[in-house]
């Protein structure tokens, strides 16, 4: 399934959602550092992952050889969203996948997360995946509502999963059964 879609948001802004390319490496390194500093809802902070552009290129190349999907969202050449659907290569687990999704804070609430979720769920269905798993902070109500809208259900709570500035936060584990 090749992903390269254009959408018009409610404010008439055009967003392009497409598969990641190695040429996106510089934008991704910058994006990850930026999005990590905008919120404590993620598993990383403002430093992102501390990756070089060359390492990011290598990660993209390896990802494209695998079974999952990595998409990016652009508005006017600005990277505004990023989502990965990791699929296990292990025989007993290849019916499952793990989802991660981020959107720059200034674009929260305008539908980009919903469009990326649509892309990921459609991909999962076409590849005959059976389960999509994700984790989300229990106090991230906007994300939880998005996931529930897409049929995800809470299957458990991971107590003290995140530790930020000596403070612990619980996360929900959520599944969508396809």
Buried (B, 14 or more C-beta within 10 A) or exposed (E): EEBEBEBEBEEEBEBBBBBBEBEBBEBBBEBBBBBBBBBBBBEBEEEBBEBEBEEBBBBBEEBBEEBBBBBBBBBEEEBBBBBBBBBBEEEEEBEBBBBBBBBBEEBEEBBBBBBBBBBBBEBBEEBEBBBBBBBBBBEBEEBBEBBEEBEBEBEEEEEEBBEEEEEEBEBBBBBBEB
